[in-house]
Amino acid sequence: MTKRVTAYAMLAHHALNELWMDKEGCCPKCCAPCGALQLLDSEGILDALVQEWHEYDNGMKVFREDTTPWFAHGKVDRGWMYSQWSLGQVHCGDDHNAE
């Protein structure tokens, strides 16, 4: 794995973790991290990418399905992710319906 792919995977993890903690959801049209997740998802590479960052330099595992609430059965939980985006757009101040 290249350092570039590792960096992409690390950023995707961070975005998903932040989305997990956001109680009001997030708007992928206004938020660059969620927008990036949406692009990765639409390209069909999100699941494979998040699995590319699997351990720190010291060998400690950072990615285990049993401790990653937004990932199960080899995939990002799309139902949860999409509902977070829908909820976020409700709370978003921008009028995305006008676009």
C-alpha positions as CSV (number, residue, x, y, z in Angstrom):
1,M,0.0,0.0,0.0
2,T,1.3,3.5,-0.9
3,K,1.6,6.3,1.6
4,R,-1.0,8.2,-0.5
5,V,-3.6,5.4,-0.1
6,T,-2.9,5.2,3.6
7,A,-3.4,8.9,3.9
8,Y,-6.8,8.7,2.0
9,A,-7.8,5.8,4.3
10,M,-6.9,7.8,7.4
11,L,-8.9,10.8,6.2
12,A,-11.9,8.6,5.4
13,H,-11.7,7.1,8.9
14,H,-11.6,10.6,10.5
15,A,-14.6,11.8,8.4
16,L,-16.6,8.7,9.4
17,N,-15.7,9.0,13.0
18,E,-16.7,12.7,13.1
19,L,-20.0,11.9,11.3
20,W,-20.6,9.2,13.9
21,M,-20.3,11.7,16.7
22,D,-22.4,14.4,15.1
23,K,-25.9,14.2,16.6
24,E,-27.4,16.6,14.0
25,G,-26.0,14.8,11.0
26,C,-24.0,16.6,8.4
27,C,-24.5,18.1,5.0
28,P,-22.3,16.6,2.3
29,K,-22.9,19.7,0.1
30,C,-21.5,22.1,2.7
31,C,-19.0,19.9,4.5
32,A,-15.8,18.9,2.6
33,P,-15.2,15.7,4.6
34,C,-18.7,14.4,4.0
35,G,-18.5,15.5,0.4
36,A,-15.4,13.5,0.0
37,L,-17.1,10.5,1.6
38,Q,-20.0,10.9,-0.8
39,L,-17.5,11.0,-3.8
40,L,-15.7,7.9,-2.6
41,D,-19.0,6.2,-2.1
42,S,-20.3,7.1,-5.6
43,E,-17.0,5.8,-7.1
44,G,-17.6,2.5,-5.3
45,I,-14.3,2.6,-3.4
46,L,-15.3,3.7,0.1
47,D,-15.5,0.2,1.7
48,A,-12.2,-1.0,0.2
49,L,-10.4,2.3,1.1
50,V,-11.4,2.4,4.8
51,Q,-9.9,-1.1,5.1
52,E,-6.5,0.0,3.8
53,W,-5.6,1.7,7.1
54,H,-5.4,-1.2,9.5
55,E,-2.6,-0.5,11.9
56,Y,-0.4,2.2,13.3
57,D,3.4,2.3,12.7
58,N,3.9,0.5,16.0
59,G,1.8,-2.4,14.8
60,M,-1.3,-1.7,17.0
61,K,-4.5,-2.3,15.1
62,V,-6.7,0.8,14.5
63,F,-9.4,-0.9,12.5
64,R,-11.4,-3.7,13.8
65,E,-15.1,-4.4,12.9
66,D,-16.0,-5.1,16.5
67,T,-14.8,-1.6,17.6
68,T,-15.8,0.4,14.6
69,P,-19.5,1.2,14.9
70,W,-20.0,2.6,11.4
71,F,-18.6,-0.6,9.7
72,A,-20.0,-4.1,9.7
73,H,-19.8,-7.1,7.5
74,G,-17.0,-5.6,5.3
75,K,-18.9,-2.4,4.5
76,V,-19.6,1.1,5.8
77,D,-23.2,1.2,7.1
78,R,-24.9,3.0,4.3
79,G,-28.3,3.3,6.0
80,W,-26.7,5.1,8.9
81,M,-24.4,7.3,6.7
82,Y,-27.2,8.3,4.3
83,S,-29.6,9.1,7.3
84,Q,-26.9,11.3,8.8
85,W,-26.6,13.2,5.6
86,S,-30.4,13.6,5.3
87,L,-30.6,14.7,8.9
88,G,-27.8,17.2,8.3
89,Q,-29.4,18.7,5.3
90,V,-32.6,19.3,7.4
91,H,-30.4,21.3,9.9
92,C,-28.3,23.0,7.2
93,G,-28.9,26.7,6.7
94,D,-28.4,26.5,2.9
95,D,-31.3,25.9,0.6
96,H,-30.1,22.8,-1.4
97,N,-33.6,22.3,-2.9
98,A,-33.1,25.6,-4.9
99,E,-30.1,24.1,-6.8
